[in-house]
Amino acid sequence: MPKDQYTLSDPTKLYSDIEPEKQHQPEPGLDTKLDPKADLGEDTYRGTERLKGRKALITGADSGIGAATAIAFAREGADVVLSYLPGEERDARRIVRLIEASGRTAVAYPGDLRDAGYCRELVSTAVAELGGIDILVNNGGKQIYNEDLTTLTDEQFDDTFKTNVYAMFWITKAALPHLKPGSAIINTTSIQAYSPSDILVDYASTKATINAFTKALAQQVGPKGIRVNAVAPGPVWTPLQVSDGQPQDKIARFGEQTPLGRMGQPAELAPAYVFLASAEASYVLGETLNVNGGMPTP
């Protein structure tokens, strides 16, 4: 594990002590039960006030990439509203404590992203609690593998699209009237948008949709000074993988197909979100930033 995100390290050797093992959790899965634990940057992320005074809303902020991003944003000086499922309260409370330990405000607002009403209330709560919003991270997602399209239920297909795509639409639509020039929207897509797995037809389809949504919206709101971008993770160790995101027989070799020969950690994704949220990315919009261990993309 690196000392911090600025420490020069051999990327093939990083996290060599973290090896995934077969394990199963019921959906949605918890970071606190993940074995081995994922690195969220709790002990390593060092902030430099790149987001000082900013107000962020992050979905899926209780665990994995969303949690690592929330920690990084807080250490860069941002206040954060966290969205997550009620069943993930244990994880969320831990992230709230870490944000508050950084001297920033953390607002926990649990709910189901499949509910349009909740998505709109989430935005209004963020505006009321933080006094505005200028960073939106649409990160919450659903991934359940299925090996045969004929057994992929209408309910799962609908749930995956509502969680991954509809919620992004509902939340972004509600947030836009509050976003001033200089604001940033960051959507989480995936390597699956470019290199879809045969067992993730519904999930991969949503991630391709997120890419298109991102690039189209960037053109629409760019003239208003609002930047829209996406991050496309590769195989990253999160509770999503052990709560039926992958078959059990693939867990032990998770990430070995990358040129680095290993899975990524959420802490390695957070700097990408910080960059896209920061003023350093003032000329970056409509971009999909791939953080995937070297897996080729278009």
C-alpha positions in Angstrom: 0.0 0.0 0.0 1.4 3.4 -1.0 2.2 6.1 1.6 -0.1 8.4 -0.3 -1.3 9.0 -3.8 1.9 10.9 -4.7 4.4 8.2 -3.7 6.2 6.7 -6.7 5.4 2.9 -6.7 5.6 0.0 -9.1 1.9 -0.3 -10.2 2.4 -4.1 -10.8 3.4 -4.5 -7.1 0.9 -2.2 -5.5 -1.6 -4.0 -3.2 0.1 -7.3 -3.6 -1.0 -8.2 -0.1 -4.7 -7.9 -1.1 -5.8 -11.1 -2.9 -9.5 -11.7 -3.5 -11.0 -14.9 -2.3 -14.3 -16.7 -2.9 -17.0 -15.1 -0.8 -20.7 -14.2 -1.1 -22.8 -11.4 0.3 -26.4 -10.7 -0.3 -27.0 -7.7 -2.5 -26.0 -4.9 -2.1 -23.0 -6.0 0.0 -21.0 -4.2 2.6 -17.4 -2.9 2.7 -17.2 -3.7 6.4 -17.8 -7.4 5.5 -15.5 -7.6 2.5 -12.5 -9.9 2.9 -9.8 -8.7 2.3 -10.8 -5.1 2.9 -10.7 -2.7 0.0 -8.5 0.4 0.2 -10.7 3.5 0.2 -7.8 5.8 0.8 -8.7 6.2 4.5 -5.0 6.0 5.5 -3.4 7.2 2.3 -5.3 10.0 0.5 -3.6 13.4 1.1 -5.6 16.5 0.1 -4.2 19.8 -1.2 -7.3 22.0 -1.1 -8.1 21.4 -4.7 -11.9 21.4 -3.9 -11.9 24.0 -1.1 -15.4 25.3 -0.4 -17.1 23.0 -3.0 -20.4 21.2 -2.4 -20.7 17.7 -3.7 -23.5 15.1 -4.0 -22.3 11.5 -4.5 -24.5 8.4 -5.1 -23.3 5.0 -4.0 -21.1 6.9 -1.5 -21.2 4.3 1.3 -18.6 1.9 -0.2 -16.2 1.2 -3.0 -15.5 3.9 -5.5 -18.1 6.3 -4.2 -16.8 6.1 -0.7 -13.2 6.6 -1.8 -14.3 9.6 -3.8 -16.2 11.0 -0.8 -13.2 10.7 1.4 -10.9 12.3 -1.2 -13.4 15.2 -1.9 -13.6 15.9 1.9 -9.8 15.9 2.2 -9.6 18.3 -0.7 -12.0 20.7 1.1 -15.5 19.8 -0.1 -18.6 19.1 1.9 -20.5 16.0 0.8 -24.0 14.6 0.7 -24.0 10.8 0.6 -26.6 8.7 -1.1 -26.9 5.0 -0.4 -29.4 2.2 0.3 -30.8 2.0 3.8 -29.3 -1.5 4.2 -25.8 0.1 3.7 -26.1 2.3 6.8 -23.2 0.6 8.6 -20.8 1.4 5.8 -22.2 4.9 5.3 -21.8 5.9 8.9 -18.1 5.0 8.7 -17.6 7.3 5.7 -19.5 10.1 7.5 -17.1 9.8 10.4 -14.1 10.0 8.1 -15.5 13.1 6.3 -16.2 14.8 9.6 -12.7 13.9 10.8 -11.4 15.9 7.8 -13.3 18.9 9.1 -16.0 18.9 6.5 -19.7 18.5 6.5 -21.2 15.1 5.7 -25.0 14.7 5.1 -26.3 11.1 4.9 -29.5 10.7 2.9 -30.4 7.0 2.3 -32.9 5.8 -0.2 -33.5 3.8 -3.4 -32.2 5.2 -6.7 -35.0 3.4 -8.5 -37.4 5.8 -6.9 -37.7 9.0 -8.9 -39.2 10.9 -5.9 -36.2 10.0 -3.8 -33.8 11.1 -6.5 -35.4 14.5 -6.7 -35.6 14.8 -2.9 -31.9 13.9 -2.7 -31.0 17.0 -4.8 -33.3 19.3 -2.8 -31.8 18.0 0.4 -28.3 18.6 -0.8 -29.1 22.1 -1.8 -30.8 22.8 1.5 -28.2 21.2 3.7 -25.1 22.5 1.9 -26.5 25.8 0.6 -26.1 24.7 -3.0 -24.4 22.1 -5.1 -21.5 22.4 -7.6 -20.3 18.8 -8.0 -22.5 15.9 -8.9 -21.2 12.3 -9.0 -23.6 9.7 -10.4 -21.9 6.6 -9.2 -24.5 4.3 -7.6 -24.9 1.1 -9.6 -26.4 -2.4 -9.8 -24.6 -5.3 -11.3 -25.9 -8.9 -11.2 -24.4 -11.5 -13.5 -26.6 -13.7 -15.7 -25.4 -16.4 -18.0 -28.4 -16.8 -20.3 -30.5 -14.0 -21.7 -33.5 -16.2 -21.6 -33.3 -16.3 -17.8 -32.7 -12.6 -17.5 -35.9 -11.4 -15.9 -37.8 -8.3 -16.9 -37.5 -7.2 -13.2 -33.7 -7.4 -13.2 -33.3 -5.7 -16.5 -35.6 -2.9 -15.3 -33.9 -2.6 -11.9 -30.4 -2.3 -13.6 -31.5 0.4 -16.0 -33.4 2.3 -13.3 -30.5 2.2 -10.9 -27.7 2.9 -13.4 -29.4 5.1 -16.0 -32.8 6.5 -14.9 -31.4 7.7 -11.5 -28.6 9.5 -13.4 -31.2 11.2 -15.5 -33.6 12.1 -12.6 -30.8 13.4 -10.4 -29.0 15.3 -13.1 -32.2 16.9 -14.3 -33.1 18.0 -10.8 -29.6 19.3 -10.2 -29.0 21.3 -13.4 -31.1 24.4 -12.2 -28.7 24.7 -9.2 -25.4 24.2 -11.0 -23.5 27.5 -11.8 -20.7 28.0 -14.2 -17.7 26.0 -13.0 -19.8 23.1 -11.7 -19.0 19.6 -12.7 -21.0 16.4 -13.3 -19.1 13.1 -13.2 -20.8 9.8 -14.2 -19.4 6.4 -13.5 -19.4 4.2 -16.6 -17.2 1.0 -17.0 -14.8 -1.0 -19.2 -18.0 -2.9 -19.8 -19.2 -0.1 -22.1 -16.3 -1.0 -24.5 -15.6 -4.7 -23.7 -18.8 -6.2 -22.5 -18.8 -9.6 -20.7 -21.3 -12.2 -21.9 -22.7 -12.5 -18.4 -23.3 -8.8 -17.9 -25.6 -7.9 -20.9 -27.9 -5.6 -18.9 -25.1 -4.0 -16.9 -22.9 -3.4 -19.9 -25.8 -1.9 -21.8 -26.4 0.6 -19.1 -22.7 1.6 -19.1 -22.7 2.2 -22.8 -25.8 4.4 -22.3 -24.0 6.4 -19.6 -21.1 7.1 -22.0 -23.5 8.4 -24.7 -25.5 10.4 -22.1 -22.3 12.0 -20.8 -21.0 13.1 -24.2 -24.4 14.4 -25.4 -25.1 16.3 -22.2 -21.5 17.8 -22.2 -22.3 19.4 -25.5 -25.7 20.7 -24.3 -24.5 22.3 -21.0 -20.9 23.1 -21.9 -21.9 26.6 -23.2 -23.3 27.3 -19.7 -20.0 26.6 -18.2 -21.0 23.2 -16.7 -18.6 20.4 -17.4 -19.8 16.8 -17.8 -17.4 13.9 -17.9 -17.2 10.2 -17.0 -14.8 7.8 -15.3 -14.7 4.2 -16.6 -13.3 1.8 -14.0 -11.9 -1.6 -14.9 -12.0 -4.5 -12.4 -12.1 -2.8 -9.0 -12.4 -4.6 -5.6 -15.7 -3.5 -4.1 -18.8 -5.2 -2.5 -20.4 -5.2 -6.0 -18.2 -8.1 -7.0 -19.1 -10.4 -4.2 -22.9 -9.7 -4.1 -23.5 -11.6 -7.4 -21.7 -9.1 -9.6 -19.3 -11.9 -10.6 -19.6 -15.7 -10.4 -17.8 -17.2 -7.4 -15.3 -19.1 -9.5 -14.1 -15.8 -11.0 -13.5 -14.0 -7.7 -10.1 -15.5 -6.9 -8.7 -14.4 -10.3 -10.5 -11.1 -10.4 -8.4 -8.5 -12.4 -5.7 -10.8 -13.6 -6.6 -10.1 -17.2 -5.3 -6.5 -17.0 -1.8 -5.7 -18.2 -0.9 -4.9 -14.6 -2.1 -8.4 -13.7 -4.3 -7.3 -10.8 -7.5 -5.7 -9.8 -7.7 -2.1 -8.9 -8.6 -0.5 -5.5 -11.1 2.3 -5.0 -8.3 4.5 -3.7 -6.8 4.4 -7.2 -10.0 5.7 -8.7 -10.7 8.6 -6.4 -7.9 10.9 -7.9 -9.7 10.7 -11.3 -12.9 12.1 -9.8 -10.9 14.8 -8.0 -9.3 15.9 -11.2 -12.5 16.0 -13.2 -14.2 17.9 -10.4 -11.4 20.4 -9.9 -10.6 23.6 -11.8 -7.6 21.8 -13.3 -10.0 20.1 -15.7 -11.5 23.4 -16.9 -11.0 22.5 -20.6 -12.1 18.8 -20.1 -15.7 17.9 -21.0 -17.3 15.0 -22.7 -14.4 12.9 -21.7 -14.4 9.3 -20.5 -11.4 8.8 -18.3 -10.4 5.1 -18.3 -8.9 3.8 -15.0 -8.7 0.2 -15.8 -5.2 -1.2 -15.4 -4.3 -0.8 -19.1 -7.2 -2.6 -20.7 -7.6 -1.2 -24.3 -10.5 1.1 -25.1 -11.5 3.1 -28.2 
